[in-house]
């Protein structure tokens, strides 16, 4: 019985330590009354800033920043 527990512990430890590093930040699924659940950056962003309740962990990915394209400026002819 002891051998089975030791082997099971070693297998679980090997499975947890051999994975690749996570690329996504751990976030929080935020529930608010009257709106759809959304993934936020953490529990503080959900509870204090958003006024919701953190229910489940989720993979939070920051929204991509959109750069504005600058057009050519028209010259004023005087």
C-alpha positions as CSV (number, residue, x, y, z in Angstrom):
1,X,0.0,0.0,0.0
2,X,2.8,2.4,0.9
3,X,4.6,1.7,-2.4
4,X,1.5,2.6,-4.4
5,X,1.1,5.9,-2.6
6,X,4.8,6.8,-3.1
7,X,4.7,5.9,-6.8
8,X,1.4,7.8,-7.3
9,X,3.0,10.9,-5.6
10,X,6.1,10.7,-7.8
11,X,3.9,10.4,-11.0
12,X,1.8,13.4,-10.0
13,X,4.9,15.4,-9.1
14,X,6.5,14.5,-12.5
15,X,3.4,15.5,-14.4
16,X,3.2,18.9,-12.7
17,X,6.9,19.8,-13.1
18,X,7.5,18.7,-16.7
19,X,5.0,21.0,-18.4
20,X,5.9,24.0,-20.5
21,X,5.6,27.4,-18.8
22,X,2.3,29.0,-19.0
23,X,2.1,32.0,-21.4
24,X,-1.2,33.3,-20.3
25,X,-1.7,35.3,-17.1
26,X,-4.2,33.8,-14.7
27,X,-7.3,36.0,-14.5
28,X,-10.7,35.8,-12.9
29,X,-14.2,35.2,-14.4
30,X,-16.2,38.1,-13.1
31,X,-19.9,37.9,-12.7
32,X,-22.1,41.0,-12.4
33,X,-25.8,41.2,-12.0
34,X,-27.4,41.9,-15.3
35,X,-24.4,41.4,-17.5
36,X,-22.5,38.5,-19.2
37,X,-19.5,37.0,-17.4
38,X,-16.1,38.4,-18.5
39,X,-12.5,37.5,-17.8
40,X,-10.7,40.3,-15.9
41,X,-7.0,40.7,-14.9
42,X,-7.5,39.7,-11.3
43,X,-9.8,39.6,-8.3
44,X,-9.2,43.2,-7.4
45,X,-10.2,44.4,-10.9
46,X,-13.4,42.4,-10.6
47,X,-14.4,43.1,-7.0
48,X,-13.3,46.7,-6.3
49,X,-13.2,48.3,-9.7
50,X,-16.0,46.3,-11.4
51,X,-18.4,45.6,-8.6
52,X,-18.7,41.9,-9.4
53,X,-17.9,38.6,-7.9
54,X,-14.9,36.4,-8.9
55,X,-16.1,32.9,-9.6
56,X,-13.6,30.9,-11.7
57,X,-10.0,31.3,-12.9
58,X,-9.5,32.0,-16.6
59,X,-6.7,32.8,-19.0
60,X,-6.5,36.6,-19.2
61,X,-5.1,38.1,-22.3
62,X,-4.6,41.9,-22.5
63,X,-6.5,43.6,-25.3
64,X,-4.3,44.6,-28.2
65,X,-3.4,48.2,-28.6
66,X,-4.6,49.7,-31.8
67,X,-2.4,52.4,-33.3
68,X,-3.9,55.2,-35.3
69,X,-2.6,55.6,-38.8
70,X,-1.4,59.1,-39.5
71,X,-2.4,60.5,-42.9
72,X,-0.6,63.2,-44.8
73,X,-1.4,66.7,-43.7
74,X,-2.7,68.9,-46.4
75,X,-0.7,72.1,-47.0
76,X,-2.5,75.4,-47.0
77,X,-1.9,77.4,-50.1
78,X,-2.0,81.1,-49.5
